[in-house]
């Protein structure tokens, strides 16, 4: 009998402890929810609002409104991207209340949260729910540890549409994503993938003299997004994030010009640079890009170095504070003070570009070194910003064929547009001939003026700025008109004056 009583007591104690743990888990889950809302609200362009939070013993439910900042006058019911999220929160240590719910794992932990879109929360969510029929368009399931760390899986099922509104057809392979966030947001890593997406708009019939055209078309394959960041000095997130598209085809219905990209990627990163400074970098590259009749490969690298870390963090805080107060004079003064502080560290901006096209190569490099612009009042005299540039250099080299081809194409399009505006028709050969003549004249003029030079089969140009002086290919270029000159460089005393009787006809 005593053993039976002891066993019952143990069971009751365990049950009470389990229930108590569930209650504690519910309070922790609500705290994590509030912390997540506070973190998300740091973005000035998004506002998170709790519509409802109902906490129970075994589970809780929340409804959260996600409101995006839109330009004044640019928001309508059809264009507003804002929406509402519904969250079912199953308390730990085991999410028993989520037993049998699709995707909810019966694993030991702090809590499990299942988030979905509220179907009637916006115009686009209603459309999305209608397209998916009985399926949930988006489901995110987050497993929380007892320390608040989370592992979230995001899924969107495949979708196929035919002849729906403005769409001729749409084929979507679905989306898969997974992100891990450390306790207190100390780190985040993960990614998402989309195998394929094809969209074709309906053909546009002929009207008012405009010929019929096929609809817009977009084909995307092997899309991936990755993030690997951790919180470091100055409370900044260091690390990198990237987006890659294996294949992208697009065609505009107006021009019919194709755009094709292969292995197009963009990577951004922020890293510490010594104990007080940080550096940022953005790299864009592609194995092949085709725009209309032009095709080639290339890369672009933009880097910012010598950035004061504390000031960068303050600029982020300023951005959050300035949301909706861009016209406030005090906010603008705060920005100028932060910029001056940032310039004291002498930041450096670098831009490297490379391209290999069928007509030849392009290489360019720009380096700008900045400094404090002194006591100049930029609000009264914006030209004082020139004092922020300590020195700079730019070097460009491009093949002769590439330069002349691109110039000729641009001028030809301008000539054709002018002819159409005047109701005239010009033959293709005539346009090409006239464009070639103008290209030759313009390049000859730039070469004679010393702005470019022809070396072998390459056009080159080199610019240097230092000590307030600008040199292009070794020739000084005045930045401000000399005393007594107007902006055109003509001396005021040499300005021709028209006689009282009017201008006289020239005599031979």
Secondary structure in CASP SS format (residue, H / E / C, confidence):
PFRMAT SS
TARGET T0000
AUTHOR 0000-0000-0000
METHOD secondary structure of the structure
MODEL  1
X C 1.00
X H 1.00
X H 1.00
X H 1.00
X H 1.00
X H 1.00
X H 1.00
X H 1.00
X H 1.00
X H 1.00
X H 1.00
X H 1.00
X H 1.00
X H 1.00
X H 1.00
X H 1.00
X H 1.00
X H 1.00
X H 1.00
X H 1.00
X H 1.00
X H 1.00
X H 1.00
X H 1.00
X H 1.00
X H 1.00
X H 1.00
X H 1.00
X H 1.00
X H 1.00
X H 1.00
X H 1.00
X H 1.00
X H 1.00
X H 1.00
X H 1.00
X H 1.00
X H 1.00
X H 1.00
X H 1.00
X C 1.00
X C 1.00
X C 1.00
X C 1.00
X C 1.00
X E 1.00
X E 1.00
X E 1.00
X E 1.00
X E 1.00
X E 1.00
X E 1.00
X E 1.00
X E 1.00
X E 1.00
X C 1.00
X C 1.00
X C 1.00
X E 1.00
X E 1.00
X E 1.00
X E 1.00
X E 1.00
X E 1.00
X E 1.00
X E 1.00
X E 1.00
X E 1.00
X C 1.00
X C 1.00
X C 1.00
X C 1.00
X C 1.00
X C 1.00
X C 1.00
X C 1.00
X C 1.00
X C 1.00
X C 1.00
X C 1.00
X C 1.00
X C 1.00
X E 1.00
X E 1.00
X E 1.00
X E 1.00
X E 1.00
X E 1.00
X E 1.00
X E 1.00
X E 1.00
X E 1.00
X E 1.00
X C 1.00
X C 1.00
X H 1.00
X H 1.00
X H 1.00
X C 1.00
X C 1.00
X C 1.00
X C 1.00
X C 1.00
X C 1.00
X C 1.00
X C 1.00
X C 1.00
X C 1.00
X E 1.00
X E 1.00
X E 1.00
X E 1.00
X E 1.00
X E 1.00
X E 1.00
X E 1.00
X E 1.00
X C 1.00
X C 1.00
X C 1.00
X C 1.00
X C 1.00
X H 1.00
X H 1.00
X H 1.00
X H 1.00
X H 1.00
X H 1.00
X H 1.00
X H 1.00
X H 1.00
X H 1.00
X C 1.00
X C 1.00
X C 1.00
X C 1.00
X C 1.00
X C 1.00
X E 1.00
X E 1.00
X E 1.00
X E 1.00
X E 1.00
X E 1.00
X C 1.00
X C 1.00
X C 1.00
X C 1.00
X C 1.00
X E 1.00
X E 1.00
X E 1.00
X E 1.00
X E 1.00
X E 1.00
X E 1.00
X C 1.00
X C 1.00
X E 1.00
X E 1.00
X E 1.00
X E 1.00
X E 1.00
X E 1.00
X C 1.00
X C 1.00
X E 1.00
X E 1.00
X E 1.00
X E 1.00
X E 1.00
X E 1.00
X C 1.00
X C 1.00
X E 1.00
X E 1.00
X E 1.00
X E 1.00
X E 1.00
X E 1.00
X E 1.00
X C 1.00
X H 1.00
X H 1.00
X H 1.00
X C 1.00
X E 1.00
X E 1.00
X E 1.00
X E 1.00
X E 1.00
X E 1.00
X E 1.00
X E 1.00
X E 1.00
X E 1.00
X E 1.00
X E 1.00
X E 1.00
X E 1.00
X E 1.00
X C 1.00
X C 1.00
X E 1.00
X C 1.00
X C 1.00
X E 1.00
X C 1.00
X C 1.00
X E 1.00
X C 1.00
X C 1.00
X E 1.00
X C 1.00
X C 1.00
X C 1.00
X E 1.00
X E 1.00
X E 1.00
X E 1.00
X E 1.00
X E 1.00
X E 1.00
X E 1.00
X E 1.00
X E 1.00
X E 1.00
X E 1.00
X E 1.00
X E 1.00
X E 1.00
X C 1.00
X H 1.00
X H 1.00
X H 1.00
X C 1.00
X E 1.00
X E 1.00
X E 1.00
X E 1.00
X E 1.00
X E 1.00
X E 1.00
X E 1.00
X E 1.00
X E 1.00
X E 1.00
X E 1.00
X E 1.00
X E 1.00
X E 1.00
X C 1.00
X C 1.00
X C 1.00
X C 1.00
X C 1.00
X C 1.00
X E 1.00
X E 1.00
X E 1.00
X E 1.00
X E 1.00
X E 1.00
X E 1.00
X E 1.00
X E 1.00
X E 1.00
X E 1.00
X E 1.00
X E 1.00
X E 1.00
X E 1.00
X E 1.00
X C 1.00
X C 1.00
X C 1.00
X E 1.00
X E 1.00
X E 1.00
X E 1.00
X E 1.00
X E 1.00
X E 1.00
X E 1.00
X E 1.00
X E 1.00
X E 1.00
X E 1.00
X E 1.00
X E 1.00
X E 1.00
X C 1.00
X C 1.00
X E 1.00
X E 1.00
X E 1.00
X E 1.00
X E 1.00
X E 1.00
X E 1.00
X E 1.00
X E 1.00
X E 1.00
X E 1.00
X E 1.00
X E 1.00
X E 1.00
X E 1.00
X H 1.00
X H 1.00
X H 1.00
X H 1.00
X H 1.00
X H 1.00
X H 1.00
X H 1.00
X H 1.00
X H 1.00
X H 1.00
X H 1.00
X H 1.00
X H 1.00
X C 1.00
X C 1.00
X C 1.00
X C 1.00
X C 1.00
X C 1.00
X H 1.00
X H 1.00
X H 1.00
X H 1.00
X H 1.00
X H 1.00
X H 1.00
X H 1.00
X H 1.00
X H 1.00
X H 1.00
X H 1.00
X H 1.00
X H 1.00
X H 1.00
X H 1.00
X C 1.00
X C 1.00
X C 1.00
X E 1.00
X E 1.00
X E 1.00
X E 1.00
X E 1.00
X E 1.00
X E 1.00
X E 1.00
X E 1.00
X E 1.00
X C 1.00
X C 1.00
X E 1.00
X E 1.00
X E 1.00
X E 1.00
X E 1.00
X E 1.00
X E 1.00
X E 1.00
X E 1.00
X E 1.00
X E 1.00
X C 1.00
X C 1.00
X C 1.00
X C 1.00
X C 1.00
X C 1.00
X C 1.00
X C 1.00
X C 1.00
X C 1.00
X C 1.00
X H 1.00
X H 1.00
X H 1.00
X H 1.00
X H 1.00
X H 1.00
X H 1.00
X E 1.00
X E 1.00
X E 1.00
X E 1.00
X E 1.00
X E 1.00
X E 1.00
X E 1.00
X E 1.00
X E 1.00
X E 1.00
X H 1.00
X H 1.00
X H 1.00
X H 1.00
X H 1.00
X H 1.00
X H 1.00
X H 1.00
X H 1.00
X H 1.00
X H 1.00
X H 1.00
X H 1.00
X H 1.00
X H 1.00
X H 1.00
X H 1.00
X H 1.00
X H 1.00
X H 1.00
X H 1.00
X H 1.00
X C 1.00
X C 1.00
X C 1.00
X C 1.00
X C 1.00
X C 1.00
X H 1.00
X H 1.00
X H 1.00
X H 1.00
X H 1.00
X H 1.00
X H 1.00
X H 1.00
X H 1.00
X H 1.00
X H 1.00
X H 1.00
X H 1.00
X H 1.00
X H 1.00
X H 1.00
X H 1.00
X H 1.00
X H 1.00
X H 1.00
X H 1.00
X C 1.00
X C 1.00
X C 1.00
X C 1.00
X E 1.00
X E 1.00
X E 1.00
X C 1.00
X C 1.00
X E 1.00
X E 1.00
X E 1.00
X E 1.00
X E 1.00
X E 1.00
X E 1.00
X E 1.00
X E 1.00
X C 1.00
X C 1.00
X E 1.00
X E 1.00
X E 1.00
X E 1.00
X C 1.00
X C 1.00
X E 1.00
X E 1.00
X E 1.00
X C 1.00
X C 1.00
X C 1.00
X C 1.00
X C 1.00
X C 1.00
X C 1.00
X E 1.00
X C 1.00
X C 1.00
X C 1.00
X C 1.00
X C 1.00
X E 1.00
X H 1.00
X H 1.00
X H 1.00
X C 1.00
X C 1.00
X C 1.00
X C 1.00
X C 1.00
X C 1.00
X C 1.00
X C 1.00
X C 1.00
X C 1.00
X C 1.00
X C 1.00
X C 1.00
X C 1.00
END
